[in-house]
Amino acid sequence: GGSRVTGDESLSGNIEYDIKKCTKKFTTGDDCIHELETVQSLHGEATGSFGTGGSRNKNDKYVDVVYMVGHLHRGGISMSSYFMNGTELCISLPTYGSGMPKEIGNEPGYINSMSTCTFDPPLRMRSSDKIRVVGRYNSSEAHTGVMSLFYIAIADVDAVLESKDQHDIGGRMSKFIQWTILIALGCLLIGAIYYYYVSDKANRRRGYEPVPNRSLGLSS
């Protein structure tokens, strides 16, 4: 799933937008902050990156939120999301490169990573739950084609429960097979012991000397 600050519940909005240079006089960069926010439904699994294709399923259902990360361009300060009661959901902050010019992956003045939010255990929500999304940029200079996006990784609760049920069934079948093998081995062992006992007894009988059959005479 995904959310972007240029849209709302009825309008998907643009992926990119422009920020004008701050018009305040005698201010520092910290005083020139462009903030854009919106309220959107969590909505669930999307058909495109960052929710650009809309939701695959419009039905209200339970989902597990497992991971969130923001996406900003140069000049970005933060991507924030909140529940409607004001409780913080996730704040994703950029890390700017501090290397030499043209140093790949660490270019000075450019974002090379964003902090993430991982939910363990997963955060159980409804796809219709509303969240407030806020994108903040330093507007001490103009920016064109910036983005303020949130990528939200979710798992369908029904799929999670189905996977758990299949795991439980597999576990029960495994135990059944184990017990079946143990019982079969036990039966074979008992049979072997009985066969050995009967065979040994028969062999011992064959080793006995026969008692002579003498008739007893009586003298008068």
Protein Blocks (a to p, Z undefined) as FASTA:
>chain_A
ZZdfkbcfkbgbjfbdcddddfbehiafklmccdddddddfkiaafbehhlnopfblcdc
ddddfbdcddddehiabdcdddfkopafbdcdddddfbdehighiaghiafbdcdddddd
dddddfkbccdddddddfkbccehiacddddddddfklmmmmmmmmmmmmmmmmmmmmmm
mmmmmmmmmmmmmmmmmmmmmmmmmmpccdddddddddZZ
